[in-house]
Amino acid sequence: MSELVFLLIVTHITIICVTLFLHRGQAHKAITFHPILSHFMRLWLWLTTGMVTKEWVAVHRSHHRFVDTPEDPHSPHYFGIWHVLFGGAFLYTKYTRNTEIIKTYGVGTPDDWLERNVYGKYSYIGILIMLCIDIILFGFIGFGIWLCQMAWIPFWAAGVVNGIGHYWGYRNGNAKDESRNVVPVDFLVGGELLHNNHHLDPANPKLSIKWYEFDIGWMYFKIFEFFKLARLR
């Protein structure tokens, strides 16, 4: 039971770091964080995903720039829903190899010593450290926990949000793409499946519009804001 609780907590923290730090903070520059919280989220993402901030931001900005066109990094209307849903991580990795895209759309992301010499340069080291932590805490079961951690973002963020979020659900407005809202599953991905809302107003850090839509990422932002750890730009 403790293993399941641990898994749910750590994967939830990862989702919150992705939606607040990578998405709303870095990609869209809608919010900013206290340096301590910002560095914690960078460290956590390094340990649990191995993703490089500049690459993630560049791919996401490219998605908005070329949304639901053949140049979109992960449109289910061009790659197919099943390809994006179960192979979204491979599409993401393929796009990060385009150095021109990363250079063009990854501007404004952290470029300090840690990013250049640790997080960006040795992205795989973090997830190996996480593997060691899981095994130390839970023994052999820790390996299974680690596998779930490693699959969490590739499936839910790269697959479900990018796939289902542009394929099935309802719309609150006619964005110039196929974005959709999916509730209540959005809770599992930090509010990110309020996807049509986001595409209607990408710079807005609050993803909910209707009374029945719950953006848990926004709830966490308001908590951080109360404690002077985050603010709107």
C-alpha positions in Angstrom: 0.0 0.0 0.0 2.8 2.4 0.9 4.4 1.7 -2.6 1.2 2.8 -4.3 0.8 5.9 -2.2 4.4 6.8 -3.0 3.9 6.3 -6.7 0.8 8.4 -6.8 2.5 11.2 -4.9 5.7 11.3 -6.9 3.9 11.1 -10.3 1.5 13.9 -9.2 4.5 16.1 -8.3 5.9 15.5 -11.7 2.7 16.4 -13.5 2.5 19.6 -11.5 6.1 20.5 -12.3 5.4 19.9 -16.0 2.2 22.0 -16.1 3.4 24.9 -13.9 7.1 25.1 -14.6 7.6 23.8 -18.2 4.2 24.8 -19.7 2.8 27.9 -18.0 6.1 29.2 -16.7 8.7 28.5 -19.3 6.8 27.9 -22.6 4.3 30.7 -22.2 6.0 32.9 -19.7 2.7 33.5 -17.8 4.0 32.9 -14.3 7.3 33.0 -12.5 8.6 31.3 -9.4 10.8 32.0 -6.5 14.3 30.7 -7.3 14.1 28.0 -4.6 10.8 26.5 -6.0 12.0 27.0 -9.6 15.2 25.0 -8.9 13.3 22.3 -7.0 11.1 21.8 -10.1 14.0 21.7 -12.5 15.7 19.1 -10.2 12.6 17.0 -9.9 12.0 16.9 -13.6 15.6 15.9 -14.2 15.2 13.0 -11.7 11.8 11.8 -12.9 11.7 12.6 -16.7 15.2 13.4 -18.0 13.6 16.1 -20.2 15.6 19.2 -21.0 13.7 22.4 -20.4 14.8 24.1 -23.7 13.8 21.1 -25.8 10.4 20.7 -24.1 9.7 24.4 -24.5 10.8 24.4 -28.2 8.6 21.4 -29.0 5.6 22.9 -27.3 6.0 26.3 -28.9 6.3 24.6 -32.3 3.0 22.8 -31.6 1.3 26.1 -31.1 3.0 27.6 -34.2 2.1 24.7 -36.5 -0.9 23.3 -34.6 -2.7 20.5 -36.5 -0.7 20.9 -39.7 1.9 18.5 -41.1 4.6 20.5 -39.2 2.9 20.0 -35.9 5.3 17.7 -33.8 2.4 15.5 -32.6 -0.9 16.1 -34.3 -3.2 13.0 -34.2 -4.8 14.2 -37.4 -1.5 13.7 -39.3 0.3 11.0 -37.3 -2.8 9.1 -36.3 -4.4 8.9 -32.9 -2.9 5.6 -31.9 0.6 6.7 -32.9 0.4 9.8 -30.8 -1.3 8.1 -27.9 1.2 5.3 -27.5 4.2 6.7 -29.4 4.0 10.4 -28.4 7.4 10.1 -26.6 9.1 8.9 -29.8 7.6 11.8 -31.7 8.9 14.2 -29.0 12.4 12.6 -29.1 12.5 12.8 -32.9 11.6 16.5 -32.9 14.2 17.4 -30.2 16.9 16.2 -32.6 16.1 19.2 -34.9 18.7 21.6 -33.6 17.3 24.5 -35.7 13.9 24.1 -34.1 15.4 23.9 -30.6 17.5 27.0 -31.2 14.6 29.0 -32.7 11.8 28.1 -30.3 13.7 27.3 -27.1 14.8 30.9 -26.4 14.4 32.3 -22.9 14.8 29.1 -21.0 17.3 28.6 -18.2 20.9 28.8 -19.3 22.9 28.8 -16.1 25.8 26.5 -15.0 23.5 23.8 -13.8 21.5 23.7 -17.1 24.6 23.7 -19.3 26.7 21.2 -17.2 24.2 19.0 -15.5 20.5 19.0 -16.4 21.0 19.5 -20.2 24.3 17.7 -20.6 23.6 14.6 -18.5 19.8 14.3 -18.7 20.0 10.5 -18.3 21.9 10.7 -15.0 18.9 12.1 -13.2 16.6 9.1 -14.0 19.3 6.7 -13.0 19.6 8.4 -9.6 15.8 8.1 -9.3 16.1 4.4 -10.0 18.6 4.0 -7.2 16.4 6.0 -4.8 13.4 3.8 -5.6 15.3 0.6 -5.1 16.8 1.8 -1.9 13.4 2.7 -0.6 11.4 -0.3 -1.8 13.8 -3.0 -3.0 13.0 -4.9 -6.1 9.5 -3.4 -6.2 11.2 0.0 -6.6 12.2 -1.0 -10.1 8.5 -1.3 -11.0 7.8 2.0 -9.4 10.5 3.6 -11.4 9.2 2.1 -14.7 5.8 3.7 -13.9 7.4 7.0 -13.2 9.3 6.9 -16.5 6.1 6.0 -18.4 3.9 8.6 -16.7 4.8 11.7 -18.7 5.3 9.9 -22.0 1.8 8.4 -21.8 -0.2 11.1 -20.1 1.4 14.2 -21.4 3.0 13.2 -24.7 0.3 10.7 -25.5 -3.1 11.6 -23.9 -2.9 15.4 -23.8 -1.4 15.7 -27.3 -3.5 12.9 -28.7 -6.9 12.8 -27.0 -6.7 16.6 -26.4 -6.8 17.2 -30.2 -9.2 14.3 -31.1 -12.1 13.8 -28.7 -14.0 16.0 -26.2 -16.0 19.2 -26.2 -15.1 22.8 -27.2 -15.8 26.1 -25.4 -14.8 28.1 -28.4 -13.7 27.7 -32.0 -9.9 27.8 -31.9 -8.1 27.5 -35.2 -7.3 23.9 -34.5 -8.8 20.6 -33.3 -8.2 21.1 -29.6 -10.7 19.6 -27.1 -11.5 19.6 -23.4 -11.8 16.3 -21.6 -13.1 16.2 -18.0 -12.7 14.8 -15.4 -9.6 13.1 -16.7 -7.9 16.5 -16.8 -7.3 16.1 -13.0 -4.7 13.4 -13.7 -2.7 15.7 -15.9 -2.7 18.9 -13.8 -5.5 20.5 -15.8 -3.8 20.1 -19.2 -6.8 18.3 -20.8 -8.7 21.6 -20.6 -6.9 21.8 -23.9 -9.4 23.8 -26.0 -9.5 26.5 -23.3 -5.7 26.7 -23.5 -5.6 27.0 -27.3 -8.2 29.8 -27.1 -6.0 31.8 -24.9 -2.4 30.4 -24.7 -1.0 33.2 -22.5 -3.6 32.7 -19.8 -2.2 30.6 -17.0 -5.6 29.5 -15.8 -7.0 26.7 -18.0 -10.5 26.5 -16.6 -13.4 28.5 -17.9 -16.7 26.8 -17.0 -17.8 26.3 -13.4 -17.5 22.5 -13.7 -13.9 22.6 -15.0 -11.3 22.2 -12.3 -7.8 23.3 -13.1 -5.7 21.7 -10.3 -2.6 23.3 -11.6 -4.1 26.7 -11.1 -5.0 25.7 -7.5 -1.4 24.9 -6.8 -0.3 28.2 -8.4 -2.6 30.1 -6.0 -1.2 28.2 -3.0 2.4 29.1 -4.2 1.3 32.7 -4.8 -0.1 32.9 -1.2 3.3 31.9 0.2 5.1 34.3 -2.1 6.7 31.5 -4.1 5.0 32.3 -7.4 3.5 35.3 -9.2 1.9 36.3 -12.5 4.1 37.9 -15.0 
